[in-house]
Amino acid sequence: MFIVRKAFSARPLNRVAQTASVSCAATKESNQYVRNAQAAEIFRSSFYASKNRENSIPVEDLDQLVMRDNVRPSIFVNALELTGLGLGLVSRFAPEAISKGIAEAVEDAAVQQFNDNIRDMQLQNIDDIDVKETLKYHRELRGEDTSDTKPDSTIPAVDAKNALTQIIYHSLKLSTKY
């Protein structure tokens, strides 16, 4: 990992779920979602860190889940971290409209990824409460407030943002299995 993370957790794991015996099958099934969530949040945190703003995306609780459940991290973590750093640098020096579009694309892709993971866990009846709660917590995190942005009237800008969102989303999706 390129970014040094603090040793303490920003959001401690649910103590009841932490001490409860989670079945091995449920843990194995939820591993891919923990792996994907960790990769998505490392991507988002490196994006905001390279924009030279205070990092508001904690990944310590996901790191704890990875260690607790002995989850193999994604092989794409370093590539996603470098991509986040690169997009953050581009966003940092780009005009404000482009910078907001990139930040919205990053946020939209991450939220879409978390929604897909939560929905897939529900469809597969995976009852790892701690993983579900952690995914829901990270889904609600926002690195930047993009709610006050007005929709752009220029179609190419909206298409470019949507294309970037899909590229980021599918890049994050790769980290689920690999």
N, C-alpha and C positions, 0 to 999 in steps of 0.2 A: 504494500500500500504506500502511496506517496504522501498522503496527508496523515500526520500524526494525530491520533484521536486520544482524548482524555480517558483516564482509567475509570472514572466514575460514570454512573448511568444517569442520563437526564430524566428518564422515566423508569423507575424500578419495575421489574417484572411482578406480575400478580403473585403474591406469596402463596395463596391457596393453590393456584395452578402450578406453581413452582414446586411445591411439596407433594402435590397429588401425584399418584402414579399414572402417568399417561401411557397408554398401551403402546407397545413397540410399533405396531402396524400404523397407528395414527401418527406417531412421530415420523416414521419413514415416509408416509404419504404427505405430510406437511413440510418435509425438508425442501422440496422444490420451491415452495412458496416463500420460505424463509430465505433461501438462496437468492431468489428473484428480488425480494424486498430489500435485502442488503445491497445488492448490486444497484438497484434503482436509487436508493438513498445515498450511496457513495457517489453515484453520478450527480445527483442533485446537490449534495454538499460540496463537491469539488467545483461545480458550476458557480455556486454562490461565493465560494472562497476565492476563486480566480477573478470574480468581479470586484474584489477588494471591498467586500462588505462583510459584516459580521455574520458568521455562519449560524443560521437559525434552524438547520436541519440536523438533529441529533441522530447518530447511528449507533450509539453505545448499547441501547437496549437490543438492537438487532444483532450486534456482536455477541451479546450475552446469550441470545437464543442459539446462535451458531455454535457457540462453545458448549452450551448446555446439552443440545441435541446432537452434537458431533456432526454438524452439517458440513459437507464439503463446499467451500466457497466456489462461486462460478469462475470458470477459467477466463471469462471476459471482464472481470472486475477491474484489472489494470487498464485495459483498453477503454472501458467505459469511464474510468476516472480521468484518463487523458483526454477523452472526448469532451467530458464535462469541463475540464480546465480550458480546452481550446474554445469551446462555445462561450464560456464565461469571458475569456479574453476578447473574443470578437464582439460580444455584447457590451463589454466595458468601453470599447473605443468606437462603437458604432453610434450613429445618430439615435436619438431617444425612441423614435417610432420603431426602428429595427430592433433596438435593445429590448423594448417591451414585447415585441413579437416573439423574440427568441425566448424570453423568460416565460411567456404564456405557453409556448410550445413545450418547454421543459416541464412546466407544472401540469399541463394537460396530459402529456404522455405518462407522467408518474401517477397521476390520479387514475387515469384509465387503466394502468397496469395494476394498481391496488384494487380497483373495482373488479377487474377480471379475476384476480387471485381470490378475493373474498367470495365471489360468485361461484368459482370452480370448487372451492372448499365446501360450500353449502351444497352444491350439486352432488359432490362425491361423499357427502355425509362425514366429513372429517371433523372430529369433535375436539381438536386441540384448542381449547379456549384461549390460552395464552397467545398463541400465534394469531388467532382471529382478532383478539383485542389489540395486539401490536400493529397488525395491518390496518385496522380501523383508525388507530391513533395516527399512524403515518399518512394515511389517506387525507386526514383533516389538516395536516401541517401545510402551511403555505410559506414559501421562501420570500415571496414578494406579494404585496396586495395588488392583484390585477383586476379587482372587481370594478374599479372606477374607470377603466379604460372603455372608450367608446368604440363601437364597431367601426372599422375602417371602411370607407365607401369605395376604396379602390379594390377591385376584385383580384388583381395579381398579388397584392400584399396578403390578402386573406388566403389565397391558394398557396402561397409560399409558406405561410405559417402552418396551414393544415398539412402540407407536404413534410415540413420539418417535424411536426408532431408525429406523423406516421413513421418517419424514419427513426426517430428516437424510440417510439413505442416498440417497433419491431426489433430494434437493437437490444432493448431491455428484455424483450420476450425470449431472445436467444439465451439469456442467462438463466432461464428456468431449468433447462435440461443439461446445459453444458457448464 
